[in-house]
Amino acid sequence: MVVISNVNIDDMVEREVSVVLLSGGIDSCVATTLEAQEQKDVYLLSIDYESAPSKMEISARKLIAEWLFENYKNVKEHSQIKLEGYMNLRTIKKDGQVPQGYPFTRDEAFMLLGATWLENLLLHNDNYSSGKVVIATTKEDTKNFEDIRPEIYYHINGILKTKYANKFGKKMEVSTPLIDSMKHEVVSLGLQIKAPLQYTWSCYGEGPDPCKECDQCYWRADAFRKAGISDPAILVPKLLKTA
């Protein structure tokens, strides 16, 4: 696990802490910026799990994290986990029943990995009173992938209620700040809060340019079109290619 730190000495005041899943895409970029603006301590968690993780996605999350460190001192660390053996994301459509890119129970696993770090933070820091694992699921995601419907988070929260942190009065829960938002609304929100959308990467391909053929490329283009905004990522392609 690689850890990049931005830890400062803070007043010993009880406060909330968040572990945010950062993929390098639009949604996680916006969700992370929202959390940072709440003035709580924020920790970023990125997880590599594919047989060939995209260099563009890794570059994107690196640039997003660096931007957050520079602009928000309450963003403390960016940890990157590589799952040995990997899970394969690249599903094929099976009789029209399995969508492209279906991620094999991925989000549930990622939320619990985030909870592992969160509980560690809560139990080792007296000034952390409660915490959240933040995942940037959108309304469209819940429609496109059946395994990340809202009731899933209810069940994950049920698991978190059984953890030791609760015995010390420190509540853990999953937070889905974008779950009622369509993708174009997330884009508009990102522009409003000045999230670094220019550094994000959405394509399933290896780059250096988006393939413009996968579902993610289509959804991204459609979101910016509906939001009436030019995609800022196309204005700074060299940043992603060289990061």
DRENPA-3360 file (N, C-alpha, C; in nm, 2 decimals, always signed):
BEGIN
1 = MVVISNVN = +0.08/-0.12/+0.00/+0.00/+0.00/+0.00/+0.09/+0.12/+0.00 ~ +0.07/+0.21/-0.10/+0.14/+0.34/-0.10/+0.07/+0.45/-0.03 ~ +0.13/+0.52/+0.06/+0.07/+0.63/+0.13/+0.13/+0.76/+0.11 ~ +0.06/+0.86/+0.07/+0.11/+0.99/+0.05/+0.04/+1.08/+0.16 ~ +0.12/+1.14/+0.24/+0.07/+1.21/+0.36/+0.06/+1.36/+0.34 ~ -0.03/+1.42/+0.41/-0.05/+1.57/+0.42/-0.10/+1.60/+0.56 ~ -0.04/+1.54/+0.66/-0.09/+1.54/+0.79/-0.04/+1.66/+0.87 ~ -0.13/+1.74/+0.93/-0.09/+1.85/+1.01/-0.13/+1.83/+1.15;
9 = IDDMVERE = -0.08/+1.90/+1.25/-0.12/+1.90/+1.38/-0.25/+1.98/+1.40 ~ -0.36/+1.92/+1.44/-0.49/+1.98/+1.46/-0.52/+2.00/+1.60 ~ -0.61/+2.09/+1.63/-0.67/+2.10/+1.77/-0.74/+1.97/+1.80 ~ -0.73/+1.93/+1.92/-0.79/+1.80/+1.97/-0.94/+1.83/+1.99 ~ -1.01/+1.85/+1.89/-1.16/+1.87/+1.89/-1.22/+1.75/+1.82 ~ -1.33/+1.69/+1.88/-1.39/+1.58/+1.82/-1.46/+1.62/+1.69 ~ -1.44/+1.54/+1.59/-1.49/+1.57/+1.46/-1.51/+1.44/+1.38 ~ -1.58/+1.46/+1.26/-1.61/+1.35/+1.18/-1.49/+1.33/+1.08;
17 = VSVVLLSG = -1.47/+1.20/+1.04/-1.37/+1.17/+0.94/-1.43/+1.09/+0.83 ~ -1.38/+1.10/+0.71/-1.43/+1.03/+0.59/-1.32/+0.96/+0.52 ~ -1.35/+0.84/+0.47/-1.27/+0.77/+0.38/-1.35/+0.76/+0.25 ~ -1.29/+0.83/+0.14/-1.36/+0.84/+0.02/-1.29/+0.75/-0.09 ~ -1.37/+0.68/-0.16/-1.32/+0.59/-0.27/-1.30/+0.68/-0.39 ~ -1.17/+0.69/-0.43/-1.13/+0.78/-0.54/-1.08/+0.69/-0.66 ~ -1.16/+0.69/-0.77/-1.13/+0.61/-0.88/-1.05/+0.69/-0.99 ~ -1.07/+0.82/-0.99/-1.01/+0.90/-1.10/-1.12/+0.95/-1.20;
25 = GIDSCVAT = -1.25/+0.90/-1.18/-1.36/+0.95/-1.26/-1.43/+1.07/-1.21 ~ -1.53/+1.11/-1.29/-1.60/+1.24/-1.25/-1.67/+1.23/-1.12 ~ -1.74/+1.12/-1.10/-1.83/+1.11/-0.98/-1.74/+1.11/-0.85 ~ -1.64/+1.03/-0.84/-1.55/+1.03/-0.72/-1.48/+1.16/-0.70 ~ -1.44/+1.22/-0.81/-1.38/+1.36/-0.80/-1.47/+1.46/-0.74 ~ -1.60/+1.46/-0.78/-1.69/+1.55/-0.72/-1.72/+1.52/-0.58 ~ -1.74/+1.39/-0.55/-1.78/+1.35/-0.41/-1.66/+1.38/-0.32 ~ -1.54/+1.36/-0.36/-1.42/+1.39/-0.28/-1.41/+1.54/-0.25;
33 = TLEAQEQK = -1.44/+1.62/-0.35/-1.43/+1.77/-0.33/-1.54/+1.81/-0.24 ~ -1.66/+1.75/-0.25/-1.77/+1.79/-0.16/-1.73/+1.76/-0.01 ~ -1.67/+1.64/+0.01/-1.63/+1.60/+0.14/-1.52/+1.70/+0.20 ~ -1.43/+1.74/+0.11/-1.32/+1.83/+0.15/-1.38/+1.96/+0.20 ~ -1.48/+2.01/+0.13/-1.54/+2.14/+0.16/-1.62/+2.13/+0.29 ~ -1.64/+2.01/+0.34/-1.72/+2.00/+0.47/-1.62/+2.03/+0.59 ~ -1.50/+2.05/+0.57/-1.40/+2.07/+0.67/-1.38/+1.96/+0.77 ~ -1.41/+1.84/+0.73/-1.38/+1.72/+0.81/-1.25/+1.66/+0.76;
41 = DVYLLSID = -1.19/+1.57/+0.83/-1.07/+1.51/+0.79/-1.11/+1.41/+0.68 ~ -1.04/+1.41/+0.57/-1.07/+1.33/+0.45/-0.95/+1.24/+0.41 ~ -0.97/+1.11/+0.40/-0.87/+1.02/+0.35/-0.92/+0.96/+0.22 ~ -0.83/+0.95/+0.12/-0.86/+0.90/-0.01/-0.81/+0.76/-0.03 ~ -0.90/+0.67/-0.08/-0.86/+0.53/-0.10/-0.88/+0.50/-0.25 ~ -0.78/+0.45/-0.32/-0.79/+0.41/-0.45/-0.75/+0.26/-0.46 ~ -0.82/+0.18/-0.53/-0.80/+0.03/-0.54/-0.78/-0.01/-0.68 ~ -0.67/-0.08/-0.71/-0.64/-0.14/-0.84/-0.68/-0.29/-0.83;
49 = YESAPSKM = -0.76/-0.33/-0.92/-0.81/-0.47/-0.91/-0.81/-0.54/-1.05 ~ -0.78/-0.47/-1.16/-0.79/-0.53/-1.29/-0.66/-0.59/-1.33 ~ -0.67/-0.68/-1.43/-0.54/-0.75/-1.48/-0.45/-0.65/-1.54 ~ -0.51/-0.54/-1.59/-0.43/-0.43/-1.66/-0.49/-0.30/-1.62 ~ -0.47/-0.25/-1.50/-0.53/-0.12/-1.46/-0.48/-0.01/-1.55 ~ -0.58/+0.08/-1.59/-0.55/+0.18/-1.68/-0.45/+0.28/-1.63 ~ -0.34/+0.31/-1.70/-0.24/+0.41/-1.66/-0.31/+0.55/-1.66 ~ -0.40/+0.57/-1.75/-0.47/+0.70/-1.75/-0.55/+0.72/-1.62;
57 = EISARKLI = -0.62/+0.62/-1.58/-0.70/+0.63/-1.46/-0.61/+0.65/-1.33 ~ -0.49/+0.59/-1.33/-0.40/+0.61/-1.22/-0.34/+0.75/-1.23 ~ -0.31/+0.80/-1.35/-0.26/+0.93/-1.36/-0.37/+1.03/-1.32 ~ -0.50/+1.00/-1.35/-0.61/+1.09/-1.32/-0.62/+1.11/-1.17 ~ -0.62/+0.99/-1.10/-0.64/+1.00/-0.95/-0.52/+1.07/-0.88 ~ -0.40/+1.05/-0.94/-0.29/+1.11/-0.88/-0.30/+1.26/-0.89 ~ -0.34/+1.31/-1.01/-0.36/+1.46/-1.03/-0.47/+1.51/-0.94 ~ -0.58/+1.44/-0.93/-0.69/+1.48/-0.84/-0.64/+1.49/-0.70;
65 = AEWLFENY = -0.57/+1.39/-0.65/-0.52/+1.39/-0.51/-0.43/+1.50/-0.49 ~ -0.34/+1.53/-0.58/-0.24/+1.64/-0.56/-0.31/+1.77/-0.56 ~ -0.41/+1.79/-0.64/-0.49/+1.91/-0.64/-0.57/+1.93/-0.51 ~ -0.62/+1.82/-0.45/-0.69/+1.83/-0.33/-0.60/+1.86/-0.21 ~ -0.48/+1.80/-0.21/-0.38/+1.83/-0.11/-0.34/+1.98/-0.11 ~ -0.33/+2.03/-0.23/-0.29/+2.17/-0.24/-0.40/+2.27/-0.20 ~ -0.52/+2.23/-0.22/-0.63/+2.32/-0.20/-0.71/+2.30/-0.06 ~ -0.69/+2.18/-0.01/-0.76/+2.15/+0.12/-0.67/+2.08/+0.22;
73 = KNVKEHSQ = -0.63/+2.15/+0.32/-0.54/+2.09/+0.42/-0.60/+1.98/+0.50 ~ -0.73/+1.97/+0.50/-0.80/+1.87/+0.58/-0.80/+1.73/+0.50 ~ -0.75/+1.73/+0.38/-0.73/+1.61/+0.30/-0.60/+1.55/+0.35 ~ -0.60/+1.44/+0.42/-0.48/+1.39/+0.49/-0.39/+1.30/+0.42 ~ -0.45/+1.20/+0.35/-0.37/+1.09/+0.29/-0.44/+1.04/+0.17 ~ -0.36/+0.98/+0.08/-0.41/+0.91/-0.04/-0.34/+0.77/-0.04 ~ -0.42/+0.67/-0.01/-0.36/+0.53/+0.00/-0.41/+0.46/-0.13 ~ -0.32/+0.38/-0.19/-0.35/+0.31/-0.31/-0.32/+0.16/-0.28;
81 = IKLEGYMN = -0.43/+0.08/-0.29/-0.42/-0.06/-0.27/-0.42/-0.14/-0.40 ~ -0.33/-0.23/-0.41/-0.33/-0.32/-0.53/-0.37/-0.46/-0.48 ~ -0.48/-0.51/-0.53/-0.52/-0.65/-0.50/-0.45/-0.75/-0.58 ~ -0.37/-0.83/-0.52/-0.29/-0.93/-0.59/-0.39/-1.03/-0.64 ~ -0.36/-1.08/-0.77/-0.45/-1.18/-0.83/-0.55/-1.11/-0.91 ~ -0.60/-0.99/-0.87/-0.69/-0.91/-0.94/-0.83/-0.97/-0.96 ~ -0.93/-0.88/-0.98/-1.06/-0.92/-1.03/-1.07/-0.87/-1.17 ~ -1.14/-0.94/-1.26/-1.15/-0.89/-1.40/-1.28/-0.82/-1.41;
89 = LRTIKKDG = -1.27/-0.69/-1.45/-1.39/-0.61/-1.48/-1.45/-0.63/-1.61 ~ -1.37/-0.67/-1.71/-1.42/-0.67/-1.85/-1.52/-0.79/-1.87 ~ -1.64/-0.77/-1.84/-1.75/-0.87/-1.87/-1.80/-0.85/-2.01 ~ -1.85/-0.96/-2.06/-1.91/-0.95/-2.19/-2.06/-0.95/-2.17 ~ -2.14/-0.90/-2.26/-2.29/-0.91/-2.25/-2.33/-1.05/-2.26 ~ -2.40/-1.11/-2.16/-2.44/-1.24/-2.17/-2.59/-1.24/-2.19 ~ -2.63/-1.27/-2.32/-2.77/-1.28/-2.35/-2.84/-1.15/-2.32 ~ -2.77/-1.04/-2.32/-2.83/-0.91/-2.29/-2.86/-0.89/-2.14;
97 = QVPQGYPF = -2.82/-0.98/-2.06/-2.86/-0.98/-1.91/-2.75/-0.91/-1.83 ~ -2.62/-0.92/-1.88/-2.51/-0.86/-1.80/-2.45/-0.74/-1.88 ~ -2.46/-0.62/-1.82/-2.41/-0.51/-1.90/-2.26/-0.50/-1.91 ~ -2.21/-0.43/-2.01/-2.07/-0.41/-2.03/-2.01/-0.35/-1.90 ~ -1.90/-0.41/-1.86/-1.83/-0.35/-1.74/-1.89/-0.38/-1.61 ~ -1.98/-0.48/-1.60/-2.04/-0.52/-1.47/-1.92/-0.56/-1.38 ~ -1.91/-0.50/-1.26/-1.79/-0.52/-1.18/-1.80/-0.62/-1.07 ~ -1.86/-0.74/-1.09/-1.86/-0.85/-1.00/-1.85/-0.82/-0.85;
105 = TRDEAFML = -1.95/-0.77/-0.79/-1.96/-0.74/-0.65/-1.85/-0.65/-0.60 ~ -1.80/-0.57/-0.69/-1.69/-0.48/-0.66/-1.71/-0.38/-0.55 ~ -1.83/-0.31/-0.57/-1.85/-0.19/-0.48/-1.87/-0.24/-0.34 ~ -1.93/-0.35/-0.32/-1.95/-0.40/-0.18/-1.81/-0.43/-0.12 ~ -1.72/-0.49/-0.19/-1.59/-0.52/-0.14/-1.51/-0.39/-0.12 ~ -1.52/-0.29/-0.20/-1.45/-0.17/-0.19/-1.50/-0.09/-0.06 ~ -1.63/-0.09/-0.04/-1.69/-0.03/+0.08/-1.63/-0.09/+0.21 ~ -1.62/-0.22/+0.21/-1.57/-0.28/+0.33/-1.42/-0.26/+0.35;
113 = LGATWLEN = -1.35/-0.25/+0.24/-1.21/-0.22/+0.25/-1.19/-0.07/+0.31 ~ -1.28/+0.02/+0.26/-1.28/+0.15/+0.31/-1.32/+0.15/+0.46 ~ -1.41/+0.07/+0.50/-1.45/+0.06/+0.64/-1.34/+0.00/+0.73 ~ -1.25/-0.08/+0.67/-1.14/-0.13/+0.74/-1.05/-0.02/+0.78 ~ -1.02/+0.07/+0.69/-0.93/+0.19/+0.72/-1.00/+0.28/+0.81 ~ -1.13/+0.30/+0.79/-1.21/+0.40/+0.87/-1.21/+0.35/+1.02 ~ -1.24/+0.22/+1.04/-1.24/+0.18/+1.18/-1.11/+0.19/+1.25 ~ -1.00/+0.17/+1.17/-0.87/+0.19/+1.22/-0.85/+0.33/+1.27;
121 = LLLHNDNY = -0.89/+0.43/+1.18/-0.88/+0.57/+1.21/-0.96/+0.61/+1.34 ~ -1.08/+0.55/+1.35/-1.16/+0.59/+1.46/-1.11/+0.54/+1.59 ~ -1.05/+0.41/+1.59/-1.01/+0.35/+1.71/-0.87/+0.40/+1.76 ~ -0.80/+0.46/+1.66/-0.66/+0.51/+1.70/-0.66/+0.67/+1.71 ~ -0.77/+0.73/+1.70/-0.77/+0.88/+1.71/-0.89/+0.92/+1.80 ~ -0.85/+0.96/+1.92/-0.96/+1.00/+2.02/-1.04/+1.12/+1.97 ~ -0.98/+1.20/+1.88/-1.06/+1.32/+1.84/-1.15/+1.29/+1.72 ~ -1.15/+1.17/+1.67/-1.25/+1.13/+1.57/-1.37/+1.07/+1.63;
129 = SSGKVVIA = -1.49/+1.14/+1.62/-1.61/+1.09/+1.69/-1.70/+1.00/+1.61 ~ -1.69/+1.01/+1.48/-1.77/+0.92/+1.39/-1.71/+0.93/+1.25 ~ -1.75/+0.84/+1.16/-1.69/+0.84/+1.03/-1.78/+0.78/+0.92 ~ -1.74/+0.81/+0.80/-1.82/+0.76/+0.68/-1.73/+0.71/+0.58 ~ -1.77/+0.60/+0.51/-1.71/+0.56/+0.39/-1.80/+0.62/+0.27 ~ -1.73/+0.70/+0.19/-1.81/+0.77/+0.09/-1.78/+0.71/-0.05 ~ -1.89/+0.67/-0.11/-1.89/+0.61/-0.25/-1.97/+0.70/-0.34 ~ -1.92/+0.72/-0.46/-1.99/+0.82/-0.55/-2.09/+0.76/-0.64;
137 = TTKEDTKN = -2.17/+0.67/-0.60/-2.27/+0.61/-0.68/-2.38/+0.72/-0.72 ~ -2.41/+0.72/-0.85/-2.51/+0.81/-0.90/-2.65/+0.74/-0.92 ~ -2.75/+0.82/-0.95/-2.88/+0.76/-0.98/-2.87/+0.67/-1.10 ~ -2.80/+0.72/-1.20/-2.78/+0.63/-1.32/-2.71/+0.50/-1.30 ~ -2.62/+0.50/-1.21/-2.55/+0.38/-1.17/-2.65/+0.28/-1.11 ~ -2.74/+0.32/-1.03/-2.83/+0.23/-0.97/-2.93/+0.17/-1.07 ~ -2.94/+0.24/-1.19/-3.03/+0.19/-1.29/-2.95/+0.09/-1.39 ~ -2.82/+0.13/-1.41/-2.74/+0.05/-1.50/-2.68/-0.08/-1.44;
145 = FEDIRPEI = -2.66/-0.08/-1.31/-2.60/-0.19/-1.24/-2.69/-0.23/-1.13 ~ -2.76/-0.35/-1.14/-2.86/-0.39/-1.04/-2.80/-0.41/-0.90 ~ -2.67/-0.44/-0.89/-2.61/-0.48/-0.76/-2.57/-0.36/-0.68 ~ -2.60/-0.23/-0.73/-2.57/-0.12/-0.65/-2.69/-0.03/-0.63 ~ -2.80/-0.09/-0.61/-2.93/-0.02/-0.58/-2.92/+0.03/-0.44 ~ -3.00/+0.13/-0.40/-2.99/+0.19/-0.27/-3.00/+0.09/-0.15 ~ -3.08/-0.02/-0.17/-3.09/-0.11/-0.06/-2.96/-0.18/-0.02 ~ -2.86/-0.19/-0.11/-2.73/-0.25/-0.09/-2.66/-0.17/+0.03;
153 = YYHINGIL = -2.67/-0.04/+0.02/-2.60/+0.04/+0.12/-2.67/+0.02/+0.26 ~ -2.80/+0.00/+0.26/-2.87/-0.03/+0.39/-2.81/-0.16/+0.45 ~ -2.78/-0.26/+0.37/-2.73/-0.38/+0.43/-2.58/-0.37/+0.47 ~ -2.50/-0.29/+0.39/-2.36/-0.26/+0.43/-2.36/-0.19/+0.56 ~ -2.45/-0.09/+0.58/-2.46/-0.02/+0.71/-2.49/-0.11/+0.82 ~ -2.57/-0.22/+0.79/-2.60/-0.31/+0.90/-2.48/-0.39/+0.94 ~ -2.39/-0.42/+0.85/-2.26/-0.48/+0.88/-2.18/-0.39/+0.97 ~ -2.17/-0.26/+0.93/-2.09/-0.17/+1.00/-2.13/-0.14/+1.15;
161 = KTKYANKF = -2.26/-0.17/+1.17/-2.32/-0.15/+1.31/-2.26/-0.26/+1.40 ~ -2.21/-0.37/+1.35/-2.16/-0.48/+1.43/-2.01/-0.46/+1.47 ~ -1.95/-0.35/+1.42/-1.80/-0.34/+1.44/-1.77/-0.28/+1.57 ~ -1.64/-0.30/+1.62/-1.60/-0.26/+1.75/-1.61/-0.11/+1.77 ~ -1.59/-0.03/+1.67/-1.59/+0.12/+1.68/-1.72/+0.16/+1.75 ~ -1.83/+0.09/+1.73/-1.96/+0.13/+1.79/-1.96/+0.11/+1.94 ~ -1.88/+0.02/+1.99/-1.87/+0.00/+2.13/-1.81/+0.12/+2.20 ~ -1.74/+0.20/+2.13/-1.67/+0.32/+2.18/-1.75/+0.44/+2.14;
169 = GKKMEVST = -1.88/+0.42/+2.10/-1.97/+0.53/+2.06/-1.93/+0.60/+1.93 ~ -1.85/+0.53/+1.85/-1.81/+0.59/+1.72/-1.88/+0.52/+1.61 ~ -1.98/+0.59/+1.55/-2.06/+0.54/+1.45/-1.99/+0.54/+1.31 ~ -2.01/+0.43/+1.24/-1.96/+0.42/+1.10/-2.08/+0.39/+1.01 ~ -2.07/+0.46/+0.89/-2.18/+0.44/+0.80/-2.13/+0.47/+0.66 ~ -2.20/+0.41/+0.56/-2.17/+0.44/+0.42/-2.25/+0.57/+0.38 ~ -2.18/+0.66/+0.31/-2.25/+0.78/+0.26/-2.25/+0.78/+0.11 ~ -2.36/+0.81/+0.05/-2.38/+0.81/-0.10/-2.43/+0.95/-0.14;
177 = PLIDSMKH = -2.35/+1.05/-0.14/-2.39/+1.19/-0.16/-2.45/+1.22/-0.30 ~ -2.42/+1.14/-0.40/-2.46/+1.16/-0.53/-2.57/+1.07/-0.58 ~ -2.63/+0.99/-0.49/-2.72/+0.88/-0.54/-2.85/+0.93/-0.59 ~ -2.89/+1.05/-0.56/-3.01/+1.11/-0.62/-2.98/+1.20/-0.74 ~ -2.86/+1.20/-0.79/-2.82/+1.29/-0.90/-2.79/+1.21/-1.03 ~ -2.84/+1.26/-1.14/-2.80/+1.21/-1.27/-2.66/+1.25/-1.30 ~ -2.60/+1.19/-1.40/-2.46/+1.22/-1.43/-2.44/+1.36/-1.47 ~ -2.53/+1.42/-1.55/-2.52/+1.56/-1.59/-2.53/+1.65/-1.48;
185 = EVVSLGLQ = -2.61/+1.61/-1.38/-2.62/+1.70/-1.26/-2.49/+1.69/-1.17 ~ -2.43/+1.58/-1.18/-2.30/+1.57/-1.11/-2.19/+1.66/-1.18 ~ -2.20/+1.66/-1.31/-2.11/+1.75/-1.39/-2.13/+1.89/-1.35 ~ -2.26/+1.93/-1.35/-2.30/+2.07/-1.31/-2.25/+2.11/-1.17 ~ -2.27/+2.01/-1.08/-2.23/+2.03/-0.94/-2.08/+2.05/-0.93 ~ -2.01/+1.96/-1.01/-1.86/+1.97/-1.01/-1.81/+2.11/-1.06 ~ -1.88/+2.16/-1.16/-1.84/+2.29/-1.20/-1.87/+2.40/-1.10 ~ -1.98/+2.38/-1.03/-2.03/+2.48/-0.93/-1.93/+2.48/-0.81;
193 = IKAPLQYT = -1.88/+2.36/-0.77/-1.79/+2.36/-0.65/-1.64/+2.36/-0.69 ~ -1.62/+2.38/-0.82/-1.49/+2.39/-0.88/-1.40/+2.27/-0.85 ~ -1.46/+2.15/-0.87/-1.39/+2.03/-0.86/-1.30/+2.02/-0.98 ~ -1.18/+1.95/-0.97/-1.09/+1.94/-1.08/-1.13/+1.84/-1.19 ~ -1.24/+1.87/-1.26/-1.29/+1.78/-1.36/-1.19/+1.76/-1.47 ~ -1.11/+1.86/-1.49/-1.01/+1.85/-1.60/-0.91/+1.73/-1.59 ~ -0.90/+1.68/-1.47/-0.81/+1.57/-1.45/-0.87/+1.43/-1.45 ~ -1.00/+1.42/-1.47/-1.07/+1.30/-1.46/-1.06/+1.21/-1.59;
201 = WSCYGEGP = -1.08/+1.08/-1.57/-1.07/+0.99/-1.68/-1.18/+0.89/-1.66 ~ -1.26/+0.86/-1.77/-1.38/+0.77/-1.76/-1.37/+0.65/-1.85 ~ -1.29/+0.65/-1.95/-1.29/+0.55/-2.06/-1.24/+0.41/-2.00 ~ -1.30/+0.30/-2.05/-1.25/+0.17/-2.01/-1.12/+0.13/-2.08 ~ -1.08/+0.21/-2.19/-0.96/+0.18/-2.26/-0.84/+0.23/-2.20 ~ -0.72/+0.19/-2.26/-0.59/+0.22/-2.20/-0.54/+0.36/-2.24 ~ -0.61/+0.43/-2.33/-0.57/+0.56/-2.37/-0.46/+0.56/-2.48 ~ -0.39/+0.66/-2.50/-0.39/+0.79/-2.43/-0.51/+0.88/-2.45;
209 = DPCKECDQ = -0.59/+0.84/-2.55/-0.71/+0.92/-2.58/-0.83/+0.83/-2.55 ~ -0.95/+0.89/-2.51/-1.07/+0.81/-2.49/-1.11/+0.73/-2.62 ~ -1.16/+0.61/-2.60/-1.20/+0.53/-2.72/-1.32/+0.58/-2.79 ~ -1.41/+0.65/-2.72/-1.53/+0.70/-2.76/-1.63/+0.60/-2.81 ~ -1.61/+0.47/-2.77/-1.70/+0.36/-2.80/-1.75/+0.29/-2.68 ~ -1.69/+0.29/-2.57/-1.74/+0.22/-2.45/-1.85/+0.29/-2.39 ~ -1.92/+0.22/-2.30/-2.04/+0.28/-2.23/-1.99/+0.41/-2.15 ~ -1.88/+0.40/-2.08/-1.83/+0.51/-2.00/-1.81/+0.64/-2.09;
217 = CYWRADAF = -1.75/+0.62/-2.21/-1.73/+0.73/-2.30/-1.86/+0.79/-2.34 ~ -1.96/+0.71/-2.37/-2.09/+0.76/-2.41/-2.16/+0.83/-2.30 ~ -2.15/+0.78/-2.18/-2.22/+0.84/-2.06/-2.15/+0.97/-2.03 ~ -2.02/+0.98/-2.04/-1.95/+1.10/-2.01/-1.99/+1.21/-2.11 ~ -1.98/+1.18/-2.24/-2.02/+1.28/-2.34/-2.16/+1.32/-2.33 ~ -2.25/+1.23/-2.30/-2.39/+1.27/-2.28/-2.41/+1.36/-2.16 ~ -2.34/+1.33/-2.05/-2.35/+1.41/-1.93/-2.31/+1.56/-1.96 ~ -2.19/+1.57/-2.02/-2.15/+1.71/-2.05/-2.24/+1.78/-2.15;
225 = RKAGISDP = -2.29/+1.71/-2.24/-2.38/+1.77/-2.34/-2.51/+1.82/-2.27 ~ -2.57/+1.73/-2.18/-2.69/+1.77/-2.11/-2.66/+1.88/-2.01 ~ -2.54/+1.89/-1.96/-2.51/+2.00/-1.87/-2.48/+2.13/-1.94 ~ -2.46/+2.12/-2.07/-2.43/+2.24/-2.15/-2.29/+2.29/-2.13 ~ -2.20/+2.19/-2.10/-2.06/+2.23/-2.06/-1.96/+2.15/-2.15 ~ -1.86/+2.22/-2.19/-1.75/+2.15/-2.27/-1.67/+2.07/-2.17 ~ -1.63/+1.95/-2.21/-1.55/+1.86/-2.13/-1.41/+1.92/-2.11 ~ -1.38/+1.96/-1.99/-1.25/+2.02/-1.97/-1.13/+1.93/-1.98;
233 = AILVPKLL = -1.15/+1.80/-1.98/-1.05/+1.70/-1.99/-0.98/+1.70/-2.13 ~ -1.06/+1.74/-2.23/-1.00/+1.74/-2.36/-0.91/+1.86/-2.38 ~ -0.92/+1.96/-2.29/-0.84/+2.08/-2.30/-0.70/+2.06/-2.24 ~ -0.68/+1.95/-2.16/-0.55/+1.93/-2.09/-0.51/+1.79/-2.11 ~ -0.51/+1.73/-2.23/-0.48/+1.58/-2.24/-0.33/+1.55/-2.20 ~ -0.24/+1.65/-2.22/-0.10/+1.62/-2.20/-0.08/+1.60/-2.05 ~ -0.16/+1.66/-1.96/-0.14/+1.64/-1.82/-0.16/+1.50/-1.78 ~ -0.26/+1.44/-1.83/-0.29/+1.30/-1.80/-0.19/+1.21/-1.86;
241 = KTA = -0.14/+1.24/-1.98/-0.05/+1.15/-2.05/+0.09/+1.15/-1.99 ~ +0.12/+1.26/-1.92/+0.26/+1.27/-1.86/+0.26/+1.25/-1.71 ~ +0.15/+1.24/-1.65/+0.15/+1.24/-1.50/+0.20/+1.11/-1.45;
% end
